[in-house]
Amino acid sequence: MAIAPAQAARVARALWIAWAVIVWNVVFDQVIVRAGQRLIDEAGRAAIGINLDDFMRPAVTRGLWLATLAASAILLVGLSSIRLTTRPPGR
């Protein structure tokens, strides 16, 4: 059973969007995990207490930007490629 081109395009869009959401979550999570690891390393070396906000606030901002950039690039490539491949011939 063949799938209609319009339905195939909808499925492809949904898959590209799902991939972008997954990548966004992975990138954001990795930035936060690395900041937590740096915090633990610094706390182990420091004789005085470490302020959690000094490490985590910049990491959240950096994570949001990096994750959004990665997801946006995926969406741009994916949705553009679908648009280009579903255009009628001659356009």
C-alpha positions in Angstrom: 0.0 0.0 0.0 1.5 3.3 -1.1 1.4 6.4 1.0 0.1 9.6 -0.6 2.7 12.4 -1.1 0.8 14.9 1.1 0.6 12.3 3.9 4.3 11.5 3.4 5.2 15.2 3.7 3.1 15.5 6.9 4.9 12.4 8.4 8.3 13.8 7.4 7.5 17.2 9.0 6.4 15.5 12.2 9.6 13.4 12.3 11.9 16.5 11.7 10.1 18.4 14.5 10.4 15.4 16.8 14.1 15.1 16.0 14.6 18.9 16.7 12.8 18.5 20.1 14.9 15.5 21.0 18.2 17.3 20.0 17.1 20.4 22.0 16.6 18.3 25.1 19.9 16.5 24.7 21.9 19.6 24.1 20.3 21.5 27.0 20.8 18.5 29.3 24.5 18.1 28.4 25.2 21.8 29.1 23.6 21.5 32.5 25.4 18.3 33.3 28.8 19.7 32.4 28.1 22.8 34.5 27.2 20.5 37.4 30.4 18.6 37.0 32.4 21.8 36.9 30.6 22.9 40.1 31.5 19.7 41.8 35.1 19.9 40.7 35.4 23.5 41.9 33.7 22.7 45.2 36.2 19.9 45.8 39.2 22.2 45.2 37.8 25.2 47.2 38.3 25.6 50.9 35.3 27.9 51.1 31.7 27.4 49.8 30.8 27.8 46.2 27.8 29.7 45.1 25.5 27.4 43.0 24.1 30.4 41.0 27.6 31.4 39.8 27.8 28.1 37.8 24.3 27.2 37.0 22.7 30.5 35.8 25.2 31.0 33.0 24.9 27.3 32.1 21.1 27.6 31.8 21.4 30.6 29.5 24.2 29.0 27.4 22.1 25.8 27.3 19.0 27.6 26.1 20.9 29.3 23.3 22.9 26.3 22.2 19.9 24.0 22.3 17.7 26.5 20.4 20.4 27.0 17.8 20.8 23.3 17.2 17.1 22.7 17.0 16.6 25.6 14.7 19.3 24.4 12.3 17.6 21.0 12.2 14.2 22.5 11.5 15.6 24.8 8.9 17.3 21.9 7.0 14.4 19.5 7.5 11.5 21.7 6.7 13.3 23.4 3.8 14.1 20.0 2.2 10.5 18.9 2.5 9.4 22.1 0.9 11.9 21.7 -1.9 11.0 18.1 -2.6 7.2 18.6 -2.5 7.1 21.6 -4.9 5.3 20.9 -8.2 7.6 20.5 -11.2 8.4 23.7 -13.1 8.4 26.0 -10.1 
